[in-house]
Amino acid sequence: MRNIRIVIEYDGTDYCGWQIQPNGISIQEVLENTIAGITQEPVRLTGSGRTDAGVHALNQVANFMTHSSIPCSNLLKGINSLLPCDISVKEVRDVDENFHARYSAKSKAYLYRINNCSVRSALGYRYAWHISESINIETMDESSRVLVGTHDFSSFCASDGDSENHIRTVTSIGISGVAGGSIEVHVEANGFLRYMVRNIVGTLVDIGKRKITADEFRQIFEARDRTKAGITAPPQGLYLKEVKYI
């Protein structure tokens, strides 16, 4: 029995998320069916974590067990030849039998993109949150630093989330402007609550728009109350950037 690790890139626009669900087509379902067709055996993928409907991934990690002896290079070519164009497997390799895409992960990094310009992009609307109002990036970046460290992130979790423990450790967060009027928010942590990044971004944008102050942001964070925070930023701007195992 082999344990195979794969790294996947996908555009999540047309999917109900990573995890198999009864209400639509998921990334996991498409991949499992594709791999099973090649290995000629049932396949169950274990992902590093779930991404929600409309969320993208640059480097999602998953693993599966197989009796197949097909070389990894051939698996890579075969899988990609059958996948739809909005899903791509970037790497396939054998790993130790104890490797688990979720439980072996040490941290995850997410990227959120904002298109901050007066006119929305017809080509980029699937990949960023368009905001036409002026945003103060420096204030957002400075205010975000309060999130670094081990804290209770109840103010930024989904109201219907299924996690009882809201303690997470954010190791880094940064907000910067990039060419073309875009804004990027980078967050790395040992784990994330459902909607955590999107809720953080939605509230930080209120700082950038001068709707709330840095002190008010801190108070929202310390309140541990989701109703105090800002809106949930839309899914199309969010990317699972990297999963780290060392």
C-alpha angles and dihedrals in degrees: 000000000000129000110217124196120202133186116212136196119196147167103228097195098106098037135083090231137279100300124076110258135173094234101064150340116303133198090242092053094051092048095046093050091047095049093044089055090057100041093039092225136090112279128201116191121207111205127204087241144321125284117199129236112297095014119125134215131212095182114008112170127214138161137203138183120238142171090209118119094202109134116250092243091057092045090054093052094043096048094048092047089061102037123097114257094256093063124059132175108218100183139017123185143152115255138182115290090244095059112116118184093217107030096040092055116109098189144347131219124209131192124205120194127204123189101213107187138109096252122049119235117248090203100039103044091101092056108041144031109253115220118173098187120092113267127202102223096183093057091048091050095048093046093049093063091080087072095063113106136033111320146145105265097190091128090063103040126102113273088229096039119143098216116105094190112068096176113118136161117231108199098184142000130178138169124201142163120243135191118298097032096291127144124209126200115196120193129176125185142153088252142344136228119228110284089359096132094041092049091048091050093047090054095043089053088059087059091048090052090048092241091126134018130238089255091053090050090054090049090051090051093048093046091072087211121125092204090065095058131081131263125302107260112237118268100240093076095056125095131178095227105180144349115211124206102177 
